[in-house]
């Protein structure tokens, strides 16, 4: 049973966003003096167990709550680093 599941994201940019022209075919890249991208996730769930033969409710697990974040920073167009509590894939 998933009680709650969601993500939130935000962006702060000091500089010039990427520009694309439709009339004259040219584009400019993003020029970020400071950029902060933030994403967080939340999940709340529990497991209900039922008897397969009778369909009778057997029990329920404790509610599990999980939170995570991923923040990425860019300074002076080029210097980028990230902070997160996510594990790297194996």
C-alpha beads as a LAMMPS data file, in Angstrom:
LAMMPS data file: protein, C-alpha beads

90 atoms
89 bonds

1 atom types
1 bond types

-500.0 500.0 xlo xhi
-500.0 500.0 ylo yhi
-500.0 500.0 zlo zhi

Masses

1 110.0

Atoms # bond

1 1 1 0.000 0.000 0.000
2 1 1 1.616 3.224 -1.146
3 1 1 0.342 6.000 1.084
4 1 1 2.346 8.831 -0.414
5 1 1 4.859 9.192 -3.243
6 1 1 6.190 12.365 -4.820
7 1 1 9.013 14.636 -5.868
8 1 1 9.633 18.367 -5.788
9 1 1 12.102 20.336 -7.826
10 1 1 13.298 23.913 -7.990
11 1 1 15.710 26.060 -9.955
12 1 1 17.520 29.276 -9.116
13 1 1 19.477 30.925 -11.943
14 1 1 21.489 34.134 -11.837
15 1 1 22.715 34.753 -15.349
16 1 1 21.332 34.265 -18.853
17 1 1 19.092 31.288 -19.707
18 1 1 19.591 29.471 -23.025
19 1 1 18.133 31.428 -25.964
20 1 1 16.861 29.960 -29.225
21 1 1 15.673 32.082 -32.116
22 1 1 12.914 30.953 -34.456
23 1 1 13.259 33.736 -37.034
24 1 1 17.046 33.677 -37.419
25 1 1 18.502 30.186 -36.805
26 1 1 20.922 30.744 -33.942
27 1 1 21.078 29.824 -30.286
28 1 1 23.051 30.919 -27.241
29 1 1 23.990 28.522 -24.437
30 1 1 23.115 29.122 -20.825
31 1 1 25.503 31.543 -19.112
32 1 1 25.160 30.915 -15.389
33 1 1 26.974 33.048 -12.865
34 1 1 25.190 30.991 -10.201
35 1 1 22.759 28.115 -10.705
36 1 1 21.132 25.910 -8.082
37 1 1 18.998 22.927 -9.095
38 1 1 17.239 21.125 -6.270
39 1 1 15.198 17.916 -6.312
40 1 1 13.788 16.024 -3.351
41 1 1 11.743 12.855 -3.113
42 1 1 9.403 11.368 -0.506
43 1 1 7.798 7.945 -0.169
44 1 1 5.589 6.461 2.544
45 1 1 4.377 2.862 2.306
46 1 1 3.527 -0.331 4.156
47 1 1 2.870 -3.955 3.197
48 1 1 -0.461 -5.678 3.945
49 1 1 -0.423 -9.499 4.036
50 1 1 -3.391 -11.731 3.185
51 1 1 -3.900 -15.507 3.273
52 1 1 -3.852 -16.752 -0.333
53 1 1 -6.475 -19.490 0.230
54 1 1 -9.042 -17.643 2.328
55 1 1 -8.292 -14.013 1.468
56 1 1 -8.240 -13.240 5.199
57 1 1 -6.128 -10.327 6.453
58 1 1 -3.027 -11.684 8.244
59 1 1 -1.135 -8.562 9.232
60 1 1 0.618 -5.390 8.179
61 1 1 4.213 -4.184 8.289
62 1 1 5.322 -0.990 9.946
63 1 1 5.020 2.164 7.875
64 1 1 8.257 2.935 6.035
65 1 1 9.135 6.552 5.230
66 1 1 11.917 7.424 2.799
67 1 1 13.324 10.815 1.884
68 1 1 16.064 11.750 -0.554
69 1 1 17.608 14.846 -2.144
70 1 1 19.837 15.763 -5.067
71 1 1 21.279 19.292 -5.321
72 1 1 23.466 20.517 -8.175
73 1 1 25.379 23.795 -8.176
74 1 1 27.092 25.721 -10.989
75 1 1 29.292 28.776 -10.449
76 1 1 30.951 31.003 -13.060
77 1 1 29.706 29.103 -16.135
78 1 1 31.856 26.017 -15.599
79 1 1 32.408 24.868 -11.992
80 1 1 29.771 22.258 -11.164
81 1 1 29.312 19.980 -8.159
82 1 1 26.492 17.988 -6.599
83 1 1 25.362 17.011 -3.123
84 1 1 23.112 14.000 -2.604
85 1 1 22.225 11.157 -0.292
86 1 1 21.551 8.749 -3.186
87 1 1 23.760 5.701 -3.550
88 1 1 25.657 5.088 -6.776
89 1 1 24.350 2.177 -8.860
90 1 1 26.353 -1.045 -8.520

Bonds

1 1 1 2
2 1 2 3
3 1 3 4
4 1 4 5
5 1 5 6
6 1 6 7
7 1 7 8
8 1 8 9
9 1 9 10
10 1 10 11
11 1 11 12
12 1 12 13
13 1 13 14
14 1 14 15
15 1 15 16
16 1 16 17
17 1 17 18
18 1 18 19
19 1 19 20
20 1 20 21
21 1 21 22
22 1 22 23
23 1 23 24
24 1 24 25
25 1 25 26
26 1 26 27
27 1 27 28
28 1 28 29
29 1 29 30
30 1 30 31
31 1 31 32
32 1 32 33
33 1 33 34
34 1 34 35
35 1 35 36
36 1 36 37
37 1 37 38
38 1 38 39
39 1 39 40
40 1 40 41
41 1 41 42
42 1 42 43
43 1 43 44
44 1 44 45
45 1 45 46
46 1 46 47
47 1 47 48
48 1 48 49
49 1 49 50
50 1 50 51
51 1 51 52
52 1 52 53
53 1 53 54
54 1 54 55
55 1 55 56
56 1 56 57
57 1 57 58
58 1 58 59
59 1 59 60
60 1 60 61
61 1 61 62
62 1 62 63
63 1 63 64
64 1 64 65
65 1 65 66
66 1 66 67
67 1 67 68
68 1 68 69
69 1 69 70
70 1 70 71
71 1 71 72
72 1 72 73
73 1 73 74
74 1 74 75
75 1 75 76
76 1 76 77
77 1 77 78
78 1 78 79
79 1 79 80
80 1 80 81
81 1 81 82
82 1 82 83
83 1 83 84
84 1 84 85
85 1 85 86
86 1 86 87
87 1 87 88
88 1 88 89
89 1 89 90
